[in-house]
Amino acid sequence: MAAKQNSAAQEAMQKFGRFLSGMVMPNIGAFIAWGFLTALFIPTGWLPNEYLAQVGGPMSKWLIPLLLGFTGGEAIYKHRGGVVGAIATSGIIAGADIPMFLGAMIMGPLGGWCIKKFDQAIEDSIPNGFEMLVNNFSAGILGGILAILAFIGVGPVVLSANGVLRAGVEGIVAMGLLPLASIIIEPAKILFLNNAINHGVLSPLGIQQAEEMGKSMFFLLEANPGPGFGILLAYWFFGKGSTKASTPGAMIIHVLGGIHEIYFPYVLMKPTLLLAVIAGGMSGVFTLNLLGGGLIAPSSPGSIIAVLAMTPKGAFLANMADFLVATVVSCAVASVFIKASKDDDESEEDLEAARESMAALKNRGKDGAAEPHVAGKDLKKIVYACDAGMGSSALGAAALRKKLHKAGYNNIEVINFAIGNIPHDAQIVVSHEKLAQRAIEDSPQAEHIFVRDFTQNNVFDIIMDRLQNVETTEAAPKAQQASAAASGILKIENVRTGLPTVSKEEAIRAAGELLVKSGYVGEEYVEGMIRREADISTYVGKGIAIPHGENEVKSSIKKTGIVVLQYPQGVKFGDETAHLVVGIAGLGNDHLSILANIATTMDECTDAELQNLYTTTDAKVLFDMFTKAE
């Protein structure tokens, strides 16, 4: 129970962090513009100019908080929420004499949420013809009220909190304990709270310090790419498999591109590596403090290029030492843990064909509507989607775009968007599997592909298979496709009904042993099914689980086949209950027609019909459902 609660709390923190990152990332351009103007024209800058230095002030006080507020409101309730969020944010800005980045992160989403709830409450009460009038006045009035509340209530609270934080941090600095801040900062970054910490807490403190001293260490406490770079170097030196192979690209993206999120999965694979990033962060901060380093303005994104660009005269040595020391210490500590690990193969295998084929079941739109399968010849738009619509999704979209262009498919548009802004004409949406539900809700019209890594995946192979085989698929007679579904892939004797409830592992093992007995797979495939389930749940919805083997045991598949086990009382797959456990051994694409029929049939079933499938004692009922042609 405690483990589940900890997991739920961690997931909640990650969602919260990703949401805050989604407010910051689309507005990084504004941070960069402000940073460059500050670095160039303030008195300690590279080209001191009192007149031009005035341009940067309104950016930090008004422009960036308003952008953050708008983006936060928009994430809650599209453009209407963004407008009210920006209005509410203006109230908190007006009552403060410091940049209200944190206040904007509060008032923006709050404004979007309030107008969303208001619209839901009155949506059926607006007389015909008065919609525009009500919409405009409600947004204006509610936004104005929130701005006043922010001015007289929220603003003073945030200012007080900022004063407490500043006093506390100054006290820590005075006692020489600032390196201890890494104990909080580095783990929080892994939970995707990096942008919230950097721009919500440290940047406002840094701005105040920079105005007094011409530079601030606070801008580098989170932005230093050294700890993450050390982790990637350790994996490169001592890792194995695809993890080791993926680190060179990740290092370039992290250090030069400034996308710190790229190294987070490497730490999460081995949570003990949190000690490595903490050690690297602490040693870097100690070096920075010792040598008197700091930046003129925030480093956004946190790349070494941006760090050097924001470095004032006389601080290059200190800032580079900060980066190098953090890298070396993080790498040294991480190397010890990686070398000592008993599980030396950290490679994350791509989702194989069995998982791809069950996407039609797992990736459901609203109200149970079946998702369309986009024919290769009609494919025009592919969207990569993540929380912020930048960072990881931009990397994935760029990689796929280049591969498709190299293959000669220049007419397919590959773009990246934030979840919540996915275009309605998107035909295929690629998103992280943890964002599955949000992606489906935002684009129920599209076909969805879920990945665990935006840069190391098999999306290109899936798309190319679609494009290159479309003519063959379309030319095949439907009768032939139907016969493939019934030609030994599923035999009626492999449909078992009325089985007593067992554990998830026992149900998967039973399905695997039936695949072995029927001559579809070798014995080792069963353990591969158990390991796959430990990696990621194969429950796909509608009371169905489709366990299958991992990539390592695909060589043990002798021929394509499936087995169906019915558990009337259900089998627990985490928080879900499966009544039908469908074991799959997929050789090539022979089994895809059956899976497509499952998806179509289950979506067409009423609740009563589904209940009949879960409880029938007639194996032929299930056999017919799994093999009938469309």
C-alpha positions as CSV (number, residue, x, y, z in Angstrom):
1,M,0.0,0.0,0.0
2,A,2.8,2.4,0.9
3,A,4.6,1.6,-2.3
4,K,1.5,2.4,-4.3
5,Q,1.0,5.7,-2.4
6,N,4.6,6.6,-3.1
7,S,4.2,5.7,-6.8
8,A,1.0,7.8,-7.0
9,A,2.7,10.7,-5.3
10,Q,5.7,10.5,-7.6
11,E,3.4,10.4,-10.7
12,A,1.4,13.4,-9.4
13,M,4.6,15.3,-8.9
14,Q,5.8,14.5,-12.4
15,K,2.4,15.6,-13.9
16,F,2.6,18.8,-11.9
17,G,6.2,19.4,-13.0
18,R,5.4,18.7,-16.6
19,F,2.5,21.1,-16.5
20,L,4.7,23.9,-15.1
21,S,7.3,23.0,-17.8
22,G,4.5,23.3,-20.3
23,M,4.0,27.0,-19.2
24,V,7.7,27.9,-19.5
25,M,9.0,26.0,-22.6
26,P,6.8,27.7,-25.2
27,N,8.1,31.1,-23.9
28,I,11.8,30.3,-23.8
29,G,12.3,32.8,-26.7
30,A,11.2,35.6,-24.5
31,F,13.6,34.6,-21.8
32,I,16.4,34.4,-24.4
33,A,15.6,37.9,-25.7
34,W,15.5,39.4,-22.2
35,G,18.7,37.6,-21.3
36,F,20.6,38.9,-24.3
37,L,19.4,42.4,-23.9
38,T,20.4,42.3,-20.2
39,A,23.8,40.7,-20.9
40,L,24.6,43.3,-23.5
41,F,23.4,46.6,-22.1
42,I,23.3,46.7,-18.3
43,P,26.3,48.5,-16.6
44,T,28.2,45.3,-16.1
45,G,27.3,43.9,-19.6
46,W,29.3,43.6,-22.7
47,L,28.1,46.8,-24.4
48,P,26.9,49.0,-21.5
49,N,24.2,51.4,-22.7
50,E,21.9,53.0,-20.2
51,Y,19.4,54.0,-22.8
52,L,19.0,50.6,-24.5
53,A,19.1,48.8,-21.1
54,Q,15.6,50.2,-20.5
55,V,14.2,47.7,-23.0
56,G,14.9,44.7,-20.8
57,G,13.0,45.9,-17.7
58,P,9.4,45.7,-19.1
59,M,10.2,42.2,-20.4
60,S,11.0,40.8,-17.0
61,K,8.3,42.7,-15.2
62,W,5.4,42.5,-17.7
63,L,6.0,40.5,-20.9
64,I,7.3,37.2,-19.5
65,P,4.8,36.9,-16.6
66,L,1.9,37.7,-19.0
67,L,3.2,35.1,-21.4
68,L,3.4,32.6,-18.6
69,G,0.0,33.4,-17.4
70,F,-1.5,33.2,-20.8
71,T,0.2,29.8,-21.5
72,G,-1.0,28.4,-18.2
73,G,-4.6,29.5,-18.8
74,E,-4.5,28.2,-22.3
75,A,-3.3,24.8,-21.1
76,I,-6.4,24.6,-18.9
77,Y,-9.0,26.0,-21.3
78,K,-7.5,26.8,-24.7
79,H,-7.4,30.5,-25.9
80,R,-10.3,31.6,-23.7
81,G,-8.6,30.3,-20.6
82,G,-5.3,32.0,-21.8
83,V,-7.0,35.4,-22.1
84,V,-8.5,35.2,-18.6
85,G,-5.2,33.8,-17.2
86,A,-3.3,36.8,-18.6
87,I,-5.8,39.3,-17.2
88,A,-5.6,37.7,-13.8
89,T,-1.8,37.7,-14.0
90,S,-1.7,41.5,-14.7
91,G,-3.2,42.1,-11.3
92,I,-0.4,40.2,-9.5
93,I,2.2,42.0,-11.6
94,A,0.8,45.5,-10.8
95,G,1.2,44.9,-7.1
96,A,4.8,43.8,-7.1
97,D,8.2,45.4,-7.7
98,I,9.9,42.2,-8.6
99,P,9.3,39.8,-11.6
100,M,6.2,37.8,-10.8
101,F,7.1,34.5,-12.6
102,L,5.9,32.4,-9.7
103,G,2.7,34.5,-9.4
104,A,2.0,34.1,-13.1
105,M,2.3,30.3,-12.7
106,I,-0.4,30.5,-10.1
107,M,-2.8,33.0,-11.6
108,G,-2.6,31.8,-15.2
109,P,-3.9,28.3,-14.6
110,L,-6.3,29.6,-11.9
111,G,-7.8,32.0,-14.5
112,G,-8.2,29.3,-17.1
113,W,-9.8,27.0,-14.5
114,C,-12.3,29.6,-13.3
115,I,-13.5,30.6,-16.8
116,K,-13.8,26.9,-17.7
117,K,-16.0,26.1,-14.7
118,F,-18.1,29.2,-15.3
119,D,-18.7,28.2,-18.9
120,Q,-19.7,24.7,-17.8
121,A,-22.1,26.1,-15.3
122,I,-24.0,28.3,-17.8
123,E,-23.5,26.5,-21.1
124,D,-27.2,25.4,-21.3
125,S,-28.6,28.7,-20.0
126,I,-27.4,31.2,-22.7
127,P,-30.3,32.4,-25.0
128,N,-29.7,31.9,-28.7
129,G,-27.9,34.8,-30.3
130,F,-26.4,36.0,-27.0
131,E,-23.4,33.6,-26.9
132,M,-20.8,36.1,-28.1
133,L,-22.0,38.8,-25.7
134,V,-22.1,36.5,-22.7
135,N,-18.7,35.0,-23.6
136,N,-16.9,38.4,-23.9
137,F,-18.5,40.0,-20.9
138,S,-18.0,36.9,-18.7
139,A,-14.3,36.7,-19.6
140,G,-13.8,40.4,-19.0
141,I,-15.7,40.6,-15.7
142,L,-14.3,37.4,-14.3
143,G,-10.8,38.3,-15.4
144,G,-11.1,41.7,-13.7
145,I,-12.3,40.2,-10.5
146,L,-9.4,37.8,-10.5
147,A,-6.9,40.6,-11.2
148,I,-8.2,42.5,-8.2
149,L,-8.0,39.4,-6.0
150,A,-4.4,38.9,-7.3
151,F,-3.5,42.5,-6.6
152,I,-4.8,42.6,-3.0
153,G,-4.5,39.0,-2.0
154,V,-2.2,36.7,-3.9
155,G,0.4,39.3,-4.8
156,P,1.3,40.2,-1.2
157,V,1.4,36.5,-0.3
158,V,3.9,35.7,-3.1
159,L,5.9,38.8,-2.2
160,S,6.1,37.7,1.4
161,A,7.1,34.2,0.3
162,N,9.8,35.7,-1.9
163,G,11.1,37.8,1.0
164,V,11.2,34.7,3.2
165,L,13.0,32.7,0.5
166,R,15.5,35.5,-0.1
167,A,16.3,35.9,3.6
168,G,16.6,32.2,4.0
169,V,18.9,31.8,0.9
170,E,21.0,34.8,2.0
171,G,21.4,33.2,5.4
172,I,22.4,29.9,3.8
173,V,24.9,31.8,1.6
174,A,26.3,33.6,4.6
175,M,26.9,30.3,6.4
176,G,28.5,28.8,3.4
177,L,25.8,26.1,3.1
178,L,24.5,27.0,-0.4
179,P,25.8,23.7,-1.9
180,L,23.2,21.9,0.2
181,A,20.5,23.4,-2.0
182,S,21.4,20.7,-4.6
183,I,19.9,18.1,-2.2
184,I,16.5,19.6,-3.2
185,I,17.2,21.0,-6.6
186,E,18.6,17.9,-8.4
187,P,15.9,15.4,-7.4
188,A,13.2,18.0,-8.1
189,K,14.6,18.4,-11.6
190,I,14.1,14.7,-12.3
191,L,10.5,15.1,-11.4
192,F,10.2,17.7,-14.1
193,L,10.1,20.6,-11.7
194,N,13.3,22.1,-13.2
195,N,11.6,25.0,-15.0
196,A,9.4,25.8,-11.9
197,I,12.4,25.9,-9.7
198,N,14.6,27.9,-12.1
199,H,12.1,30.4,-13.3
200,G,9.6,30.4,-10.5
201,V,12.0,30.7,-7.5
202,L,15.7,31.1,-8.4
203,S,15.3,33.6,-11.3
204,P,13.4,36.2,-9.3
205,L,16.0,35.9,-6.5
206,G,18.8,36.1,-9.1
207,I,17.3,39.2,-10.7
208,Q,17.3,41.1,-7.4
209,Q,20.9,40.0,-6.7
210,A,22.1,40.8,-10.2
211,E,20.6,44.3,-9.9
212,E,22.8,44.9,-6.8
213,M,25.9,43.0,-7.7
214,G,25.9,42.7,-11.5
215,K,25.6,38.9,-11.4
216,S,24.1,36.1,-9.4
217,M,24.9,32.5,-8.6
218,F,21.2,31.7,-8.4
219,F,20.9,31.6,-12.2
220,L,23.3,28.6,-12.2
221,L,22.1,26.5,-9.4
222,E,19.6,24.6,-11.6
223,A,20.8,25.5,-15.1
224,N,24.3,24.0,-14.8
225,P,24.4,21.1,-17.3
226,G,27.3,19.5,-15.5
227,P,25.5,16.9,-13.3
228,G,23.5,15.6,-16.2
229,F,26.5,15.5,-18.5
230,G,28.3,13.4,-15.9
231,I,25.5,10.9,-15.8
232,L,25.5,10.5,-19.6
233,L,29.3,10.2,-19.7
234,A,29.2,7.4,-17.1
235,Y,26.7,5.5,-19.2
236,W,28.8,6.0,-22.2
237,F,31.9,4.6,-20.4
238,F,30.3,1.7,-18.5
239,G,26.8,1.2,-19.9
240,K,25.8,-1.5,-22.3
241,G,23.3,-2.1,-25.1
242,S,21.1,0.6,-26.6
243,T,21.5,2.8,-23.5
244,K,25.3,3.2,-24.1
245,A,24.6,3.7,-27.9
246,S,22.1,6.5,-27.2
247,T,24.3,8.6,-24.9
248,P,26.4,10.5,-27.6
249,G,23.3,12.0,-29.1
250,A,21.8,12.7,-25.7
251,M,25.0,14.5,-24.6
252,I,24.8,16.8,-27.6
253,I,21.2,17.5,-27.0
254,H,21.7,18.1,-23.3
255,V,24.9,20.2,-23.2
256,L,24.6,22.1,-26.5
257,G,20.8,22.1,-26.9
258,G,20.1,22.8,-23.2
259,I,17.3,20.2,-23.0
260,H,18.0,18.7,-19.6
261,E,14.9,16.4,-19.7
262,I,16.9,14.2,-22.1
263,Y,19.0,12.7,-19.2
264,F,16.1,12.2,-16.7
265,P,15.2,8.7,-17.9
266,Y,18.8,7.6,-17.5
267,V,18.6,8.5,-13.8
268,L,15.2,7.0,-13.4
269,M,16.5,3.7,-14.7
270,K,18.8,3.6,-11.7
271,P,17.4,5.8,-8.9
272,T,20.6,5.5,-7.0
273,L,22.1,7.9,-9.6
274,L,20.2,10.6,-7.8
275,L,23.2,10.6,-5.4
276,A,25.5,11.2,-8.4
277,V,23.6,14.3,-9.6
278,I,23.3,15.6,-6.0
279,A,27.1,15.2,-5.5
280,G,27.8,16.8,-8.9
281,G,25.5,19.7,-8.1
282,M,26.9,20.3,-4.7
283,S,30.5,20.3,-5.9
284,G,29.6,22.6,-8.7
285,V,27.9,25.1,-6.4
286,F,30.8,24.9,-4.0
287,T,33.3,25.7,-6.8
288,L,31.0,28.5,-8.1
289,N,30.8,30.1,-4.7
290,L,34.5,29.7,-4.1
291,L,35.6,31.4,-7.3
292,G,32.9,34.0,-7.3
293,G,31.0,33.0,-10.5
294,G,27.5,33.8,-11.6
295,L,25.4,35.0,-14.6
296,I,23.9,38.3,-15.6
297,A,20.5,36.8,-16.4
298,P,18.8,33.4,-16.5
299,S,20.3,30.8,-18.8
300,S,17.4,29.6,-21.0
301,P,17.7,27.0,-22.1
302,G,20.3,25.5,-19.8
303,S,23.0,24.8,-22.4
304,I,26.6,25.6,-22.1
305,I,26.2,28.0,-24.9
306,A,23.5,30.0,-23.1
307,V,25.6,29.8,-19.9
308,L,28.6,31.4,-21.6
309,A,26.4,34.0,-23.3
310,M,25.0,35.1,-20.0
311,T,28.4,35.2,-18.3
312,P,29.7,38.6,-17.3
313,K,33.3,39.8,-17.7
314,G,35.6,38.1,-15.3
315,A,33.4,35.2,-14.5
316,F,34.3,32.8,-17.3
317,L,36.8,30.8,-15.3
318,A,34.4,30.3,-12.4
319,N,31.5,29.3,-14.5
320,M,33.5,26.8,-16.6
321,A,35.0,25.4,-13.4
322,D,31.5,25.0,-12.0
323,F,30.5,23.0,-15.1
324,L,33.6,20.9,-15.3
325,V,33.7,20.0,-11.6
326,A,30.1,19.1,-11.5
327,T,30.6,16.9,-14.6
328,V,33.6,15.1,-13.2
329,V,32.1,14.4,-9.8
330,S,28.7,13.3,-11.1
331,C,30.5,11.0,-13.7
332,A,32.7,9.5,-11.0
333,V,29.9,8.7,-8.6
334,A,27.6,7.5,-11.3
335,S,30.3,5.2,-12.7
336,V,30.6,3.4,-9.4
337,F,26.9,2.6,-9.3
338,I,26.7,1.6,-12.9
339,K,29.7,-0.7,-12.7
340,A,28.5,-2.2,-9.5
341,S,25.0,-2.9,-10.8
342,K,24.1,-6.5,-11.2
343,D,21.7,-5.7,-14.0
344,D,24.2,-4.5,-16.6
345,D,21.8,-4.4,-19.5
346,E,19.9,-1.2,-19.1
347,S,18.7,-1.1,-22.7
348,E,15.1,-0.1,-23.2
349,E,13.9,-2.2,-26.2
350,D,11.6,-0.6,-28.7
351,L,7.9,-1.7,-28.6
352,E,7.8,-4.7,-30.8
353,A,5.1,-5.7,-33.4
354,A,2.8,-7.3,-30.9
355,R,2.6,-4.0,-28.9
356,E,2.2,-2.0,-32.1
357,S,-0.7,-4.2,-33.3
358,M,-2.6,-3.8,-30.1
359,A,-2.5,0.0,-30.3
360,A,-5.9,-0.2,-32.0
361,L,-7.3,-1.5,-28.7
362,K,-5.2,0.6,-26.3
363,N,-5.5,3.9,-28.1
364,R,-9.2,4.6,-27.8
365,G,-10.9,7.9,-28.5
366,K,-13.8,9.3,-26.4
367,D,-17.0,7.3,-26.0
368,G,-15.3,4.1,-27.2
369,A,-15.1,5.3,-30.8
370,A,-12.6,3.2,-32.8
371,E,-9.7,5.2,-34.1
372,P,-9.1,5.3,-37.8
373,H,-6.3,3.4,-39.5
374,V,-4.6,5.9,-41.8
375,A,-3.9,4.5,-45.2
376,G,-0.3,5.1,-46.4
377,K,-1.4,6.9,-49.5
378,D,-3.6,9.3,-47.6
379,L,-1.0,10.1,-44.9
380,K,-0.3,13.9,-44.9
381,K,0.2,15.1,-41.3
382,I,2.0,13.5,-38.3
383,V,2.2,15.3,-35.0
384,Y,4.6,14.7,-32.1
385,A,3.0,15.9,-28.9
386,C,4.4,16.5,-25.4
387,D,3.4,18.7,-22.5
388,A,5.1,21.8,-23.7
389,G,5.1,21.1,-27.4
390,M,8.9,21.8,-27.5
391,G,11.9,19.9,-26.1
392,S,11.4,16.2,-26.6
393,S,8.5,16.3,-29.1
394,A,10.5,18.8,-31.2
395,L,13.5,16.4,-31.2
396,G,11.3,13.5,-32.2
397,A,9.5,15.4,-35.0
398,A,12.8,16.6,-36.4
399,A,14.3,13.1,-36.4
400,L,11.3,11.6,-38.1
401,R,11.0,14.4,-40.6
402,K,14.6,14.0,-41.7
403,K,14.2,10.2,-42.1
404,L,11.1,10.6,-44.2
405,H,12.6,13.2,-46.4
406,K,15.7,11.0,-46.9
407,A,13.4,8.2,-47.9
408,G,11.7,10.5,-50.5
409,Y,8.5,11.3,-48.7
410,N,8.6,15.1,-48.8
411,N,4.9,15.5,-48.9
412,I,4.3,14.3,-45.3
413,E,4.2,17.1,-42.8
414,V,5.8,16.2,-39.4
415,I,5.3,18.9,-36.7
416,N,5.3,19.1,-32.9
417,F,2.6,20.6,-30.7
418,A,1.7,20.7,-27.0
419,I,-1.0,18.4,-25.9
420,G,-4.1,20.6,-25.8
421,N,-3.2,22.2,-29.1
422,I,-3.0,19.2,-31.4
423,P,-4.4,20.2,-34.8
424,H,-7.8,18.7,-35.7
425,D,-6.4,17.5,-39.0
426,A,-3.6,15.4,-37.4
427,Q,-3.8,11.9,-38.8
428,I,-1.1,10.2,-36.6
429,V,-0.1,11.5,-33.2
430,V,3.1,10.3,-31.5
431,S,3.3,10.9,-27.7
432,H,4.8,9.5,-24.6
433,E,2.9,6.5,-23.2
434,K,2.4,8.3,-19.9
435,L,0.6,11.0,-21.7
436,A,-1.7,8.5,-23.6
437,Q,-5.0,9.5,-22.1
438,R,-4.5,13.3,-22.6
439,A,-3.3,12.8,-26.1
440,I,-6.4,10.6,-27.0
441,E,-8.8,13.1,-25.4
442,D,-7.2,16.0,-27.3
443,S,-7.2,14.2,-30.7
444,P,-9.8,11.4,-30.8
445,Q,-9.9,11.6,-34.6
446,A,-6.2,10.5,-35.0
447,E,-4.4,7.3,-34.8
448,H,-2.0,7.2,-31.9
449,I,1.5,5.8,-31.4
450,F,2.9,5.8,-27.9
451,V,6.7,5.7,-27.2
452,R,8.9,5.6,-24.1
453,D,11.6,7.7,-25.8
454,F,11.0,10.4,-28.4
455,T,14.4,9.8,-30.0
456,Q,15.0,6.0,-29.6
457,N,11.9,4.3,-31.0
458,N,10.6,2.5,-34.0
459,V,8.0,5.1,-35.2
460,F,9.9,5.5,-38.5
461,D,9.7,1.7,-39.1
462,I,5.9,1.7,-38.4
463,I,5.3,4.6,-40.8
464,M,7.5,3.1,-43.5
465,D,5.8,-0.2,-43.2
466,R,2.5,1.6,-43.7
467,L,3.8,3.5,-46.7
468,Q,5.6,0.7,-48.5
469,N,3.0,-2.0,-48.0
470,V,-0.2,0.0,-48.6
471,E,-0.6,-1.2,-52.2
472,T,-0.1,-4.9,-51.3
473,T,-2.6,-4.5,-48.4
474,E,-5.2,-2.8,-50.5
475,A,-4.9,-5.3,-53.3
476,A,-5.4,-8.3,-51.1
477,P,-9.0,-9.5,-51.3
478,K,-11.0,-9.2,-48.1
479,A,-11.8,-12.9,-48.2
480,Q,-8.0,-13.6,-48.2
481,Q,-7.5,-11.3,-45.2
482,A,-10.3,-13.0,-43.4
483,S,-9.0,-16.4,-44.1
484,A,-5.6,-15.4,-42.6
485,A,-7.5,-14.8,-39.4
486,A,-8.9,-18.3,-39.3
487,S,-6.1,-20.3,-40.8
488,G,-4.7,-21.7,-37.6
489,I,-3.8,-18.4,-35.9
490,L,-6.7,-19.1,-33.5
491,K,-8.0,-22.6,-32.9
492,I,-11.2,-23.2,-31.1
493,E,-9.5,-25.6,-28.7
494,N,-7.3,-22.6,-27.6
495,V,-10.3,-20.7,-26.3
496,R,-10.7,-21.5,-22.6
497,T,-13.8,-20.3,-20.7
498,G,-14.8,-20.3,-17.1
499,L,-11.4,-20.2,-15.6
500,P,-11.0,-19.4,-11.9
501,T,-9.4,-16.1,-10.8
502,V,-5.7,-16.2,-10.5
503,S,-2.9,-13.7,-10.2
504,K,-1.7,-11.7,-13.2
505,E,1.5,-13.7,-13.5
506,E,-0.3,-17.0,-13.3
507,A,-2.7,-15.9,-16.1
508,I,0.1,-14.8,-18.3
509,R,2.0,-18.0,-17.7
510,A,-1.1,-20.1,-18.5
511,A,-1.5,-18.2,-21.8
512,G,2.2,-18.7,-22.6
513,E,2.1,-22.4,-21.8
514,L,-0.9,-22.9,-24.1
515,L,1.0,-21.1,-26.9
516,V,3.9,-23.6,-26.3
517,K,1.6,-26.6,-26.2
518,S,0.0,-25.5,-29.5
519,G,3.4,-25.3,-31.2
520,Y,3.4,-21.5,-31.7
521,V,6.5,-20.8,-29.5
522,G,9.3,-22.3,-27.6
523,E,9.5,-22.6,-23.8
524,E,11.6,-19.5,-23.3
525,Y,8.8,-17.3,-24.8
526,V,6.8,-17.7,-21.6
527,E,9.4,-16.1,-19.4
528,G,9.7,-13.3,-22.0
529,M,6.0,-12.6,-21.5
530,I,6.5,-12.3,-17.7
531,R,9.4,-9.9,-18.2
532,R,7.4,-7.8,-20.7
533,E,4.6,-7.4,-18.2
534,A,7.1,-6.3,-15.5
535,D,8.3,-3.7,-17.9
536,I,4.9,-2.3,-18.9
537,S,1.3,-3.4,-18.4
538,T,-0.3,-5.2,-21.4
539,Y,-3.8,-4.3,-20.2
540,V,-5.4,-2.5,-23.1
541,G,-8.9,-1.6,-22.0
542,K,-12.4,-3.0,-22.5
543,G,-11.6,-5.8,-20.0
544,I,-8.8,-7.2,-22.2
545,A,-5.1,-7.9,-21.6
546,I,-2.8,-9.0,-24.5
547,P,0.4,-10.3,-22.9
548,H,3.3,-11.1,-25.3
549,G,7.0,-11.7,-25.2
550,E,9.8,-9.1,-25.2
551,N,12.1,-8.6,-28.1
552,E,14.8,-11.0,-26.8
553,V,12.5,-14.0,-27.2
554,K,11.0,-13.2,-30.6
555,S,13.4,-15.8,-32.1
556,S,11.5,-18.5,-30.2
557,I,8.3,-17.8,-32.2
558,K,7.7,-20.7,-34.6
559,K,4.5,-19.5,-36.2
560,T,1.8,-16.9,-35.6
561,G,-0.9,-17.8,-33.1
562,I,-3.1,-16.5,-30.3
563,V,-4.9,-18.1,-27.4
564,V,-7.9,-16.7,-25.5
565,L,-8.4,-17.3,-21.7
566,Q,-11.7,-16.2,-20.1
567,Y,-11.8,-15.3,-16.4
568,P,-15.4,-14.4,-15.5
569,Q,-14.4,-13.0,-12.1
570,G,-11.5,-11.2,-13.6
571,V,-7.7,-10.9,-13.2
572,K,-6.2,-7.8,-11.7
573,F,-3.7,-6.0,-13.9
574,G,-2.7,-3.2,-11.5
575,D,-5.8,-1.1,-11.0
576,E,-7.6,-2.6,-13.9
577,T,-9.5,-5.9,-14.3
578,A,-9.1,-8.1,-17.3
579,H,-11.8,-10.8,-18.1
580,L,-10.1,-11.9,-21.4
581,V,-6.4,-12.6,-21.5
582,V,-5.2,-13.0,-25.1
583,G,-1.8,-14.5,-25.5
584,I,0.0,-13.4,-28.7
585,A,2.9,-14.9,-30.6
586,G,3.3,-12.6,-33.6
587,L,5.4,-13.7,-36.6
588,G,5.4,-11.0,-39.2
589,N,2.0,-9.3,-39.6
590,D,-0.2,-12.4,-39.9
591,H,-2.1,-11.7,-36.7
592,L,-2.9,-8.0,-37.4
593,S,-6.3,-8.8,-39.0
594,I,-7.5,-10.6,-35.8
595,L,-6.4,-7.7,-33.6
596,A,-8.1,-5.2,-35.9
597,N,-11.3,-7.3,-35.6
598,I,-11.0,-7.3,-31.8
599,A,-10.7,-3.5,-31.8
600,T,-13.7,-3.1,-34.1
601,T,-15.9,-5.7,-32.4
602,M,-15.2,-4.6,-28.8
603,D,-16.0,-1.0,-29.7
604,E,-19.3,-2.1,-31.3
605,C,-20.3,-4.1,-28.2
606,T,-22.8,-2.8,-25.7
607,D,-22.1,-3.3,-22.0
608,A,-24.5,-6.2,-22.0
609,E,-22.7,-7.9,-24.9
610,L,-19.4,-7.3,-23.3
611,Q,-20.6,-8.9,-20.1
612,N,-21.8,-11.9,-22.2
613,L,-18.3,-12.3,-23.7
614,Y,-16.8,-12.2,-20.1
615,T,-19.1,-14.9,-18.8
616,T,-20.3,-17.1,-21.7
617,T,-19.5,-20.8,-21.3
618,D,-19.6,-21.4,-25.1
619,A,-16.1,-21.2,-26.5
620,K,-17.5,-20.7,-30.0
621,V,-19.0,-17.3,-29.1
622,L,-15.5,-16.0,-28.3
623,F,-14.0,-17.8,-31.3
624,D,-16.5,-16.2,-33.7
625,M,-15.9,-12.8,-32.2
626,F,-12.1,-13.1,-32.6
627,T,-12.2,-14.4,-36.1
628,K,-15.1,-12.9,-37.9
629,A,-14.3,-10.7,-40.9
630,E,-15.3,-7.1,-41.1
